[in-house]
C-alpha cells in the first residue's frame, strides 16, 4: 500500500486546535478509514464542489463539515466548519440552505477556501 497523508493547511489546523480535545479526537478518529475510501473510490459518498476544474469534497462529521481535496500524497484539508457556521455563512450571503450546489456557485465560499494560499 502506498503512503497516505492527511495534510491540514494552516487554517484547518488552527480550526482543529481551537476545538475541545474530545472533539479533536473524534474528528481525527473519523479519518482512520478515510485513506482506504479515498484510494479505492471516486468519492461518490462525499459532497462534491467544483469550480474552474478544481474539485473539493465535503465530509460530514456530526455537526462539522470538512472540506478537502485529493493530493498526490493523500488529501489536503482546507477547512473544518461547524454546520452552524455554514448556516450563518449561507444566511449572511442571502443564499438558500442547500449546501453543495449553492456553495459551488458562491465565490465567497471559494475565497474562504483560498485564504490559506494567500497567507
Rosetta blueprint (number, residue, H / E / L):
1 X L
2 X L
3 X L
4 X L
5 X E
6 X E
7 X E
8 X E
9 X L
10 X H
11 X H
12 X H
13 X H
14 X H
15 X H
16 X H
17 X H
18 X L
19 X L
20 X L
21 X H
22 X H
23 X H
24 X H
25 X H
26 X H
27 X H
28 X H
29 X H
30 X H
31 X L
32 X L
33 X L
34 X H
35 X H
36 X H
37 X H
38 X H
39 X H
40 X H
41 X L
42 X L
43 X L
44 X L
45 X L
46 X L
47 X E
48 X E
49 X E
50 X E
51 X E
52 X L
53 X L
54 X E
55 X E
56 X E
57 X E
58 X E
59 X E
60 X E
61 X E
62 X L
63 X L
64 X E
65 X E
66 X E
67 X E
68 X E
69 X E
70 X E
71 X E
72 X L
73 X L
74 X E
75 X E
76 X E
77 X E
78 X E
79 X E
80 X E
81 X E
82 X E
83 X H
84 X H
85 X H
86 X H
87 X H
88 X H
89 X H
90 X H
91 X H
92 X H
93 X L
94 X L
95 X L
96 X L
97 X L
98 X L
99 X H
100 X H
101 X H
102 X H
103 X H
104 X H
105 X H
106 X L
107 X H
108 X H
109 X H
110 X H
111 X H
112 X H
113 X H
114 X H
115 X H
116 X H
117 X H
118 X H
119 X L
